[in-house]
Amino acid sequence: MNLTLLEFLRCGKIPGLEIGMTQQEVAGALGPPEDIGCVSHKHPQPAVYKYGNLQLFFYPNDKPKLACIYFESSAGTDDFTLPDLFSSNWAPIFNMSKATVIDYLVKHELSSVVTTTAEVESLTVASSGVQIVFDDGLVWCLSVSAPHNTQLLG
């Protein structure tokens, strides 16, 4: 299956990945990460698995669980990469303005909520909880996180 951008915006999920999965389960679904991040003496388990422009954040504890799925643009769309389960239509969103993104969401009958905090402007897709963040008027990242009431500690 090749996950399209529209499918992700509609459901906020990646087939085979679920918020709350362990690092072992994620590696079983996507293979070993290309890179890891956020390792310290206090938290020897990596808190971030990186697969190209896809970053998976884990709550740092004894049994880290997936807490956030995050896509960030790179220096240019030519450098944008994702694991094989994604279709190739993702990179262009990182050149889109907020008005273009809103038009795209309206065209596909996806409602959204606009928020602005500390000079960061974002849209949240109502049906999926996917957050689209803008920097200098263009899409900078997409993310979906565990709801605030989700228990990821155990």
Stockholm file with secondary structure:
# STOCKHOLM 1.0

chainA/1-154         MNLTLLEFLRCGKIPGLEIGMTQQEVAGALGPPEDIGCVSHKHPQPAVYKYGNLQLFFYPNDKPKLACIYFESSAGTDDFTLPDLFSSNWAPIFNMSKATVIDYLVKHELSSVVTTTAEVESLTVASSGVQIVFDDGLVWCLSVSAPHNTQLLG
#=GR chainA/1-154 SS CCBCHHHHHHHCCBTTBCTTCBHHHHHHHHCSCSEEECCCSSCCSCSEEEETTEEEEEECSSSCEEEEEEEECCSSGGGCCCCTTBCSCCGGGGGCBHHHHHHHHHHTTCCEEEEEETTEEEEEETTTCCEEEEETTEEEEEEEECCTTCCCCC
#=GC SS_cons         CCBCHHHHHHHCCBTTBCTTCBHHHHHHHHCSCSEEECCCSSCCSCSEEEETTEEEEEECSSSCEEEEEEEECCSSGGGCCCCTTBCSCCGGGGGCBHHHHHHHHHHTTCCEEEEEETTEEEEEETTTCCEEEEETTEEEEEEEECCTTCCCCC
//
